[in-house]
């Protein structure tokens, strides 16, 4: 016979899962996101003044590289530690560390001091965006999460435009040190909001949790080597130089050692079984491709605009506004639609198509084209980003249990950040190389000077605009022909992401936050399939040979058995220790029993339809543990 859950319980509204101060909490998390995203852009216009004051032009790149290195390495570390020990204390620690770096930066008296401050900022900043996204997953069901994720994407869009403008205004007004000092009151506000309104059930104390220090060290070494290859290759060192080749060897060796260590670690920083979930693997690969294309384009379009349109840095930032406005509108709109309909697969697919069209349009721009046409093409590209970026995060979070959602979110964002770094570096290297060649070909001969001695680093927008037409026009045309055709090379990335995302399985979005979990290893995170209607999770089997599953046991547990397999009221299992599974559990049912470590029993129904596990004692089995 089949026991079904009561309609009243199944129809329990998702709103019950939201904390009473969700609006205030979300506002605080938005401030956290603003801290993380604003700090990546606010120094772009202030940096020339900063290095001039501190006398460190030769070390200017490390002001940016130091932050990128530290924040990228820390992303998966924050995600894993927050899953093990709780989100709130880890998020508060990250904000405090970020504020400490800002204080050091505001007081910097030398370039070494400033670089150290940026590293400290990065150590905290690597957790801000990740933990803000994971905290929303802690309190908002996946079905309602789309609209919140859309607003988080809008914060990124706003900061991308506001950062350079604010940095320029502060540099020309109160001084560049305020670019660091402004983080202090924002950070204090974020701490107050998180401390007051982020109220989560206490996590079970599991003395078996151990921090994977070896995995973290290998991840840091491999990531640092890769980022340095991308940052230094083709600029500070030739691509075939010993320094770059040794860094490549270190990156590959570090990655191989990391995989070996993670496969054996009790609590790995990036569990390898995450990649056995189809949606995680596909969206992570797509996110990496999006990161390459997005940051490759965003990173150098302001330079193009300044040189070709003859405007200053502030005006160039304003001309990027249509792109960011498009990101803002589409990310919010898509999030709202996802929350209302529960359908999400179409948006990233459409986003890849629109992004590919935007890349093609931008590659077709000519020097003589009007400014409004360039802004329109940028808006098309931005629409593609807005339709896909935050939805990819939602797909990842919906594929895993609450117990592992921080690790999954951080791991996915980690690979996207690596893609962004690679994209910026590769586009920059190609751009500079092509620009030198084109300037040598197009510049008229100057008596007493070889044409191949032209250095693009010596050009500024002001100096180029003051040149005679015979020199200005070839320079502008060279900038146009050096950068824009590179966007054509990025279109295959959009096509690859489109093909990959076509195989994403559109799992129903959960309407409840599944906090009731058995405190076991995290192999339960190999995936969850929400039941129809209610969205409560039923765990999939852990991969053979991997860690034992940590199974979600919901507030409602339904036992289904065919006649002869034993009645649900304490009947004995079959002789072989299994139960024959009947129809799928009714809407709203939770399923899953805790499998013994190393045992052969699965947490959920086996493919043959058989099911293992302990007997249920009654119609509604109590949760094994309540968080």
C-alpha positions in Angstrom: 0.0 0.0 0.0 1.0 3.6 -0.4 1.0 6.2 2.3 0.6 9.8 1.1 1.4 13.0 2.9 -1.5 15.1 4.0 -2.6 17.8 1.5 -2.4 20.5 4.2 1.3 19.7 4.8 2.1 19.4 1.1 0.6 22.8 0.4 2.5 24.6 3.1 3.5 27.9 1.6 7.1 28.6 0.9 6.8 31.9 2.7 7.1 30.1 6.0 10.8 29.4 5.2 11.7 33.1 5.0 13.0 34.9 8.1 10.9 37.8 9.4 13.5 40.4 8.4 14.3 39.1 4.9 14.2 42.7 3.5 16.7 44.1 6.0 18.9 41.0 5.7 18.9 41.2 1.9 19.8 44.9 2.1 22.7 44.0 4.3 23.9 41.3 1.9 23.5 43.8 -1.0 26.0 46.0 0.8 28.3 43.0 1.2 28.1 42.5 -2.6 28.7 46.2 -3.2 31.9 46.0 -1.2 33.2 43.1 -3.2 32.2 44.4 -6.6 33.0 48.1 -6.1 36.5 47.3 -4.9 37.4 45.6 -8.2 36.7 48.8 -10.2 37.1 51.8 -8.0 40.9 51.9 -8.3 40.9 51.8 -12.1 40.8 55.6 -12.5 42.6 56.4 -9.3 45.6 54.1 -9.9 47.7 56.5 -12.1 47.5 59.1 -9.3 48.2 56.5 -6.6 51.4 55.2 -8.1 52.6 58.7 -8.9 52.2 59.7 -5.2 53.8 56.6 -3.9 56.5 56.4 -6.6 55.9 52.8 -7.7 55.0 52.7 -11.4 57.1 49.6 -11.9 54.9 47.7 -9.4 51.5 49.1 -10.5 50.2 45.8 -11.9 50.6 44.2 -8.5 48.0 46.5 -7.0 45.5 44.7 -9.1 47.1 41.3 -9.3 47.5 41.0 -5.5 43.8 41.4 -5.0 42.9 39.0 -7.8 45.3 36.4 -6.5 44.1 36.5 -2.9 40.4 36.7 -3.6 40.4 33.9 -6.2 42.3 31.5 -4.0 40.0 32.2 -1.1 36.7 31.6 -2.8 36.5 27.8 -2.5 38.1 28.0 1.0 35.4 30.3 2.3 32.7 28.2 0.7 33.9 25.0 2.3 34.6 26.4 5.7 31.2 28.1 5.9 29.5 24.8 5.1 31.4 23.0 7.9 31.2 25.7 10.6 28.3 28.0 9.7 27.8 30.9 7.3 27.4 33.8 9.7 30.7 33.7 11.6 32.7 33.1 8.4 30.9 36.0 6.6 31.5 38.4 9.6 35.2 37.4 9.6 35.5 38.1 5.9 34.0 41.5 6.3 36.3 42.3 9.2 39.3 41.2 7.2 38.2 43.3 4.2 37.8 46.4 6.4 41.3 45.8 7.9 42.8 45.8 4.4 41.0 49.0 3.6 42.4 50.7 6.7 45.9 49.6 5.8 45.4 50.8 2.2 44.1 54.2 3.3 47.2 54.7 5.5 49.7 53.3 2.9 52.9 55.2 2.7 54.7 53.1 0.0 53.8 50.7 -2.8 54.8 47.7 -0.8 52.4 48.8 1.9 49.7 49.4 -0.6 50.2 46.0 -2.3 50.1 44.3 1.2 46.8 46.1 1.8 45.3 44.8 -1.4 46.3 41.3 -0.6 44.6 41.6 2.8 41.5 43.0 1.1 41.5 40.1 -1.3 41.7 37.6 1.5 38.5 39.0 2.9 36.9 40.0 -0.5 37.1 36.4 -1.8 34.4 35.5 0.6 32.1 38.5 0.4 30.3 37.7 -2.9 30.4 33.9 -2.4 29.0 34.0 1.2 26.3 36.6 0.3 25.0 34.3 -2.4 25.2 31.3 -0.1 23.5 33.2 2.7 20.5 33.9 0.5 20.4 30.2 -0.3 20.2 29.5 3.5 17.0 31.5 4.0 15.2 31.7 0.7 13.9 28.6 -1.2 15.2 28.1 -4.7 11.8 28.9 -6.3 11.9 32.4 -4.7 15.6 32.9 -5.0 15.6 34.0 -8.6 14.4 37.5 -7.9 17.0 38.0 -5.2 19.8 36.7 -7.4 18.6 39.1 -10.1 19.1 42.1 -7.8 22.5 40.8 -6.8 23.5 40.8 -10.5 22.2 44.3 -10.7 24.6 45.3 -7.9 27.5 44.1 -10.0 26.3 46.1 -13.0 25.9 49.3 -11.0 29.4 48.9 -9.4 31.0 48.3 -12.7 29.9 51.8 -13.8 29.9 53.6 -10.4 33.4 52.3 -9.4 35.4 54.1 -12.0 33.3 57.2 -11.7 33.5 57.3 -8.0 37.3 56.6 -8.1 37.9 59.5 -10.4 35.7 61.8 -8.4 37.5 60.9 -5.1 40.9 61.2 -6.7 40.1 64.7 -8.0 38.4 65.8 -4.8 39.1 64.4 -1.3 42.0 62.3 -2.5 42.6 58.7 -3.6 42.9 57.4 0.0 39.1 57.8 0.3 38.8 55.0 -2.3 39.8 52.8 0.6 38.2 54.7 3.5 34.8 54.5 1.9 34.8 50.8 2.6 34.9 51.3 6.4 31.4 52.7 7.0 30.0 50.4 4.3 31.7 47.4 6.0 30.4 48.4 9.5 26.9 48.7 8.0 27.2 45.2 6.5 28.4 43.8 9.8 25.5 45.2 11.7 23.0 43.9 9.2 24.5 40.4 9.1 24.8 40.2 12.9 21.3 41.4 13.5 19.3 39.7 10.7 21.2 36.6 9.5 19.6 34.1 11.9 20.1 30.5 10.9 19.5 27.3 12.8 22.7 26.1 14.6 24.6 23.6 12.6 25.2 20.1 14.1 28.6 19.7 15.8 30.4 17.0 13.9 33.8 16.4 15.4 34.8 14.5 12.3 35.0 17.7 10.2 38.6 18.5 9.4 40.0 21.5 7.4 41.7 20.4 4.2 44.9 22.4 4.7 46.9 20.4 2.1 44.2 20.8 -0.5 44.0 24.5 0.2 47.8 24.9 -0.2 47.9 23.0 -3.5 44.9 25.0 -4.8 46.6 28.3 -3.9 49.9 27.2 -5.6 48.2 26.0 -8.8 45.9 29.1 -9.0 48.7 31.5 -8.3 50.9 30.0 -11.0 48.0 30.1 -13.5 47.1 33.7 -12.8 50.7 34.8 -12.9 51.1 33.1 -16.3 48.1 35.0 -17.6 49.2 38.3 -16.0 52.9 38.2 -16.9 52.8 36.3 -20.2 53.3 38.5 -23.2 53.8 41.6 -21.1 56.4 41.4 -18.4 57.9 38.2 -19.9 57.7 36.5 -23.3 55.4 33.6 -23.5 58.3 31.2 -24.2 60.5 32.7 -21.4 61.8 30.3 -18.7 59.7 32.2 -16.1 56.5 31.6 -17.9 57.3 28.0 -18.8 58.2 27.1 -15.2 55.0 28.7 -14.0 53.0 26.6 -16.5 54.8 23.5 -15.1 54.0 24.5 -11.6 50.3 25.1 -12.5 49.9 21.7 -14.1 51.8 19.9 -11.4 49.8 21.7 -8.6 46.5 20.9 -10.3 47.4 17.2 -10.6 48.5 17.0 -7.0 45.4 18.8 -5.9 43.2 16.2 -7.7 45.0 13.3 -6.0 44.8 14.9 -2.5 41.1 15.9 -2.9 40.2 12.3 -3.9 41.5 11.1 -0.6 40.6 14.0 1.8 37.9 13.5 4.4 36.5 17.0 3.9 38.0 18.3 0.6 37.9 22.0 -0.1 36.5 21.3 -3.6 34.9 17.8 -3.4 35.4 16.0 -6.7 32.0 14.4 -6.5 30.5 17.8 -7.3 31.6 17.2 -10.9 29.5 14.0 -11.1 26.4 16.2 -11.0 25.6 17.1 -14.6 24.2 20.5 -13.9 27.2 21.6 -11.8 29.7 20.5 -14.5 27.8 22.0 -17.4 27.1 25.3 -15.7 30.6 25.6 -14.4 32.0 25.1 -17.9 29.6 27.6 -19.3 30.4 30.1 -16.5 34.1 29.8 -17.3 33.4 30.6 -21.0 31.2 33.5 -20.0 33.9 34.8 -17.7 36.5 34.8 -20.5 34.2 36.6 -22.9 32.7 39.0 -20.5 35.8 40.3 -18.8 37.8 40.2 -22.0 35.4 42.6 -23.5 34.7 44.8 -20.4 38.3 45.1 -19.5 39.4 46.9 -22.7 36.3 48.6 -24.1 36.9 51.7 -21.9 40.4 52.0 -23.4 39.0 51.7 -26.9 36.3 54.3 -26.2 38.9 56.8 -24.8 41.2 56.4 -27.8 38.7 56.2 -30.6 36.1 58.6 -29.3 38.6 61.0 -27.8 36.9 61.2 -24.3 38.4 61.2 -20.9 38.1 58.3 -18.4 35.0 59.6 -16.7 33.1 60.0 -20.0 34.3 56.6 -21.1 32.7 55.2 -17.9 29.5 56.9 -18.7 29.5 55.5 -22.3 29.6 52.0 -20.7 26.4 52.8 -18.9 24.1 51.3 -21.5 25.8 48.0 -21.2 25.5 47.9 -17.4 21.9 49.2 -17.5 21.1 46.3 -19.8 22.7 43.9 -17.4 20.7 45.4 -14.6 17.3 45.3 -16.4 17.7 41.7 -17.8 19.0 40.2 -14.6 16.2 41.6 -12.5 13.5 40.8 -15.1 14.8 37.2 -15.6 15.0 36.6 -11.8 11.4 37.8 -11.4 10.1 35.5 -14.2 12.0 32.5 -12.8 10.5 33.0 -9.3 7.0 33.3 -10.8 7.1 30.4 -13.3 9.8 28.1 -11.8 11.3 27.7 -15.3 14.9 28.8 -15.8 16.7 26.8 -18.5 15.6 29.1 -21.4 17.3 32.2 -19.9 20.9 31.2 -20.0 20.4 29.6 -23.5 18.9 32.9 -24.7 21.7 34.8 -22.9 24.4 32.9 -24.9 22.7 33.7 -28.2 22.3 37.3 -27.3 25.9 37.6 -26.0 27.2 36.0 -29.3 25.2 38.5 -31.3 26.5 41.3 -29.2 30.1 40.2 -29.7 29.6 40.0 -33.5 28.0 43.5 -33.5 30.9 45.0 -31.5 33.4 43.4 -33.8 31.8 45.2 -36.8 32.2 48.7 -35.4 34.1 51.2 -37.4 35.8 54.4 -36.4 33.3 56.5 -38.2 30.2 54.9 -36.6 28.2 57.1 -34.3 28.6 56.8 -30.6 24.9 55.9 -30.1 25.4 52.8 -32.3 28.3 51.7 -30.2 26.2 52.1 -27.0 23.4 50.1 -28.6 25.8 47.2 -29.4 27.2 47.3 -25.8 23.6 47.1 -24.5 22.9 44.0 -26.6 26.1 42.3 -25.2 25.0 43.3 -21.6 21.6 41.8 -22.1 23.2 38.4 -22.8 25.2 38.6 -19.6 22.2 39.7 -17.5 20.1 36.8 -18.8 22.7 34.2 -17.9 25.1 35.1 -15.1 22.9 34.9 -11.9 20.8 32.1 -13.3 23.8 29.9 -13.6 24.4 30.4 -9.9 20.8 29.4 -9.2 21.1 26.2 -11.2 24.2 25.2 -9.2 22.5 25.9 -5.8 19.3 24.1 -6.8 21.4 21.0 -7.6 22.7 20.4 -4.1 21.6 20.2 -0.5 21.7 23.0 1.9 24.6 21.3 3.7 26.9 21.7 0.6 25.5 24.8 -1.1 28.3 27.1 0.0 31.0 24.8 -1.3 29.1 24.4 -4.6 28.5 28.1 -5.0 32.1 29.0 -4.2 33.5 26.3 -6.5 31.4 27.5 -9.5 32.4 31.1 -8.9 36.0 30.1 -8.5 36.2 28.7 -12.0 34.3 31.7 -13.4 36.9 34.0 -11.8 39.7 32.0 -13.2 38.0 32.3 -16.6 37.7 36.1 -16.1 41.4 36.4 -15.3 42.4 34.2 -18.3 40.1 36.2 -20.6 41.5 39.6 -19.5 45.1 38.4 -19.8 44.7 36.8 -23.2 42.7 39.6 -24.7 45.2 42.1 -23.4 48.2 40.2 -24.8 46.5 39.9 -28.2 45.5 43.5 -28.2 48.9 44.9 -27.4 50.6 42.6 -29.9 48.2 43.5 -32.7 48.4 47.2 -31.8 52.2 47.3 -32.1 52.1 45.5 -35.5 49.3 47.8 -36.9 51.0 51.0 -35.6 54.2 49.9 -37.4 52.3 49.4 -40.6 50.0 52.4 -40.5 52.1 55.2 -39.0 53.8 57.5 -41.5 57.5 57.6 -41.5 59.1 60.1 -39.2 62.6 61.3 -40.1 65.2 60.0 -37.8 62.9 57.4 -36.2 62.1 53.8 -37.2 58.4 53.0 -37.5 58.8 49.8 -35.4 60.0 51.9 -32.5 56.5 53.2 -31.9 55.4 52.4 -28.3 51.7 52.3 -27.7 52.3 52.8 -24.0 53.3 56.4 -24.8 49.9 57.3 -26.1 47.2 59.0 -24.0 43.8 60.1 -25.2 44.9 63.7 -24.8 48.1 63.3 -26.7 46.5 61.4 -29.5 43.8 64.0 -30.0 46.4 66.8 -30.2 48.3 65.2 -33.0 47.8 66.2 -36.7 45.4 64.3 -38.7 48.1 62.5 -40.6 49.2 60.8 -37.3 46.0 60.8 -35.3 43.9 58.9 -37.8 46.3 56.0 -38.3 46.6 55.6 -34.5 42.8 55.6 -34.0 42.3 53.2 -36.8 45.0 50.9 -35.4 43.2 50.8 -32.0 40.0 49.9 -33.7 41.5 47.2 -35.9 43.6 45.8 -33.0 40.8 45.2 -30.5 37.4 44.7 -32.1 38.3 41.7 -34.3 39.3 39.9 -31.2 35.6 39.8 -30.2 35.0 37.5 -33.2 37.4 35.0 -31.6 35.1 35.0 -28.5 32.0 34.0 -30.4 32.9 30.3 -30.3 33.0 30.6 -26.5 29.3 31.7 -26.5 28.5 28.8 -28.9 30.3 26.3 -26.7 28.4 27.6 -23.6 25.1 27.4 -25.6 25.8 23.7 -26.6 26.8 22.8 -23.1 23.8 24.4 -21.4 21.4 22.7 -23.8 22.1 19.5 -21.8 21.2 21.0 -18.4 18.4 19.1 -16.7 15.7 21.6 -15.6 15.1 20.2 -12.1 12.0 21.7 -10.3 13.0 24.6 -8.0 12.6 23.7 -4.4 10.0 25.6 -2.5 11.5 25.0 0.9 14.9 25.3 2.4 16.0 21.8 3.3 17.8 22.4 6.6 17.1 19.0 8.2 20.1 17.0 7.4 21.9 13.9 8.7 25.4 15.1 9.8 27.4 12.7 7.6 29.9 13.2 4.9 28.9 15.5 2.0 28.5 12.9 -0.7 24.8 13.6 -0.5 25.6 16.7 -2.5 25.9 14.7 -5.6 22.5 16.1 -6.4 18.9 16.3 -5.2 15.7 16.0 -7.1 12.9 18.0 -5.6 9.6 16.3 -5.5 6.9 17.6 -7.7 4.7 20.4 -6.3 6.4 20.8 -2.9 10.0 20.8 -3.9 11.4 19.0 -0.9 14.5 17.1 -1.7 15.2 13.4 -2.2 18.8 12.6 -2.4 20.5 10.8 -5.3 22.9 8.0 -4.8 26.5 8.9 -3.9 28.9 7.8 -6.6 30.5 4.4 -6.0 33.8 4.7 -4.2 33.1 8.2 -3.0 32.2 9.5 0.4 29.0 8.3 2.1 25.9 10.4 1.5 24.6 13.0 3.9 21.0 12.5 3.4 18.3 15.1 3.8 15.5 13.9 6.1 12.5 16.2 5.7 9.7 17.1 8.0 7.6 14.6 6.1 8.8 11.2 5.1 6.7 8.9 3.0 7.1 5.1 2.8 5.9 3.4 -0.4 5.9 -0.4 -0.6 4.1 -2.9 -2.8 1.9 -5.6 -1.3 4.0 -8.3 0.2 7.0 -6.0 1.0 5.6 -5.3 4.5 3.2 -2.8 6.0 4.7 0.6 6.9 3.7 0.1 10.5 6.8 -1.7 11.6 6.6 -4.6 9.1 9.8 -6.5 8.5 11.8 -6.0 5.3 12.1 -8.6 2.7 14.4 -11.6 3.2 17.2 -10.0 1.2 17.1 -6.8 3.3 15.4 -4.7 0.7 12.0 -3.2 0.1 10.3 -3.2 -3.2 9.5 0.3 -4.2 6.1 1.2 -5.5 5.0 4.5 -7.1 7.0 7.6 -6.6 6.4 9.5 -3.3 3.6 12.0 -3.4 4.1 15.7 -3.8 6.0 17.2 -1.0 7.5 14.0 0.3 11.1 13.8 1.5 12.9 10.6 1.0 16.3 9.2 2.0 17.8 7.1 4.7 21.3 7.4 6.1 23.5 4.8 4.5 26.2 3.2 6.7 29.7 4.4 5.9 31.3 2.2 3.3 28.2 0.2 3.0 26.5 -0.8 -0.2 23.1 0.5 0.7 21.9 3.6 -1.2 20.2 6.6 0.2 17.5 6.6 -2.4 15.8 4.2 -4.7 18.1 2.0 -6.7 17.7 2.0 -10.4 16.1 -1.4 -10.3 13.3 0.0 -8.1 14.6 -1.6 -4.9 15.2 0.4 -1.8 17.3 -0.2 1.3 17.3 1.4 4.7 15.9 1.2 8.1 12.2 0.7 8.8 9.8 3.6 9.2 7.9 3.6 12.4 4.6 5.2 11.4 3.3 7.3 8.7 5.4 10.4 9.3 9.0 9.5 10.3 10.6 12.2 12.5 13.7 13.9 11.2 16.9 12.2 12.1 18.3 15.6 13.1 16.8 19.0 13.3 19.2 21.8 12.5 
